[in-house]
Amino acid sequence: MKRLLALLITLTMLLGCAVAEPAAETTAEPATTHQIEMKTFPFYVISKTEIWWEDFPLYFVDGVEDLPFVELNDWRIYLCS
């Protein structure tokens, strides 16, 4: 009885996937250009009172200031110093 119930449940789950419709094809949107803005911020080393000798450049895309990006060349300068 348990095997029959397990088989029925399995078939029901598989049939649910088989009936699923494929997603409608969308046309590719043309490439959009993004506005990248650079701002400099103090770079704190060890504590809030010790500031690096130079401000650290951060990049923001499309005016969104929640997620800054760091250019690898800028980061390399700070790591190698």
C-alpha positions in Angstrom: 0.0 0.0 0.0 2.8 2.4 0.9 4.6 1.6 -2.4 1.5 2.3 -4.4 0.9 5.6 -2.6 4.6 6.6 -3.2 4.3 5.7 -6.9 1.1 7.8 -7.3 2.7 10.8 -5.6 5.8 10.4 -7.8 3.8 10.2 -11.0 1.7 13.2 -9.9 4.8 15.3 -9.3 6.4 14.3 -12.6 3.2 15.0 -14.6 3.1 18.5 -13.0 6.5 19.2 -14.5 5.7 17.7 -17.9 2.7 20.0 -18.3 4.7 23.2 -17.5 4.8 25.6 -20.4 8.2 26.9 -21.7 8.8 30.5 -21.1 7.9 32.8 -24.0 10.8 34.0 -26.0 11.8 37.6 -25.6 13.6 39.7 -28.0 17.0 40.9 -26.9 17.0 44.6 -25.9 19.6 46.9 -27.4 22.6 47.5 -25.3 22.2 50.4 -23.0 25.0 52.7 -21.8 25.5 53.2 -18.1 26.8 56.3 -16.4 29.7 55.6 -14.1 30.6 58.2 -11.5 33.7 58.3 -9.3 33.8 59.7 -5.8 36.6 59.6 -3.3 36.2 58.6 0.3 38.7 58.4 3.3 40.2 54.9 3.7 40.4 53.9 7.3 43.2 51.6 8.3 42.9 49.6 11.7 40.6 52.2 13.4 38.3 55.2 12.7 41.0 57.6 13.7 43.8 56.3 11.4 43.2 57.5 7.9 45.2 56.4 4.9 47.3 59.3 3.4 45.2 59.4 0.3 41.4 59.2 -0.4 40.2 56.0 -1.9 38.3 56.2 -5.2 34.9 54.3 -5.5 32.8 54.0 -8.6 29.0 54.1 -8.7 26.8 53.1 -11.7 23.7 55.0 -12.7 23.6 57.1 -9.5 23.0 54.1 -7.3 25.1 54.8 -4.2 24.2 51.6 -2.3 26.7 49.4 -4.2 30.2 50.9 -4.8 32.6 49.3 -7.2 36.4 49.3 -6.9 38.7 49.4 -9.9 41.3 46.6 -9.6 44.2 49.0 -10.4 43.2 51.2 -7.5 42.9 48.3 -5.2 46.3 47.0 -6.2 48.0 50.3 -5.2 46.6 49.9 -1.7 47.5 46.3 -1.4 51.1 46.7 -2.5 51.8 49.8 -0.3 
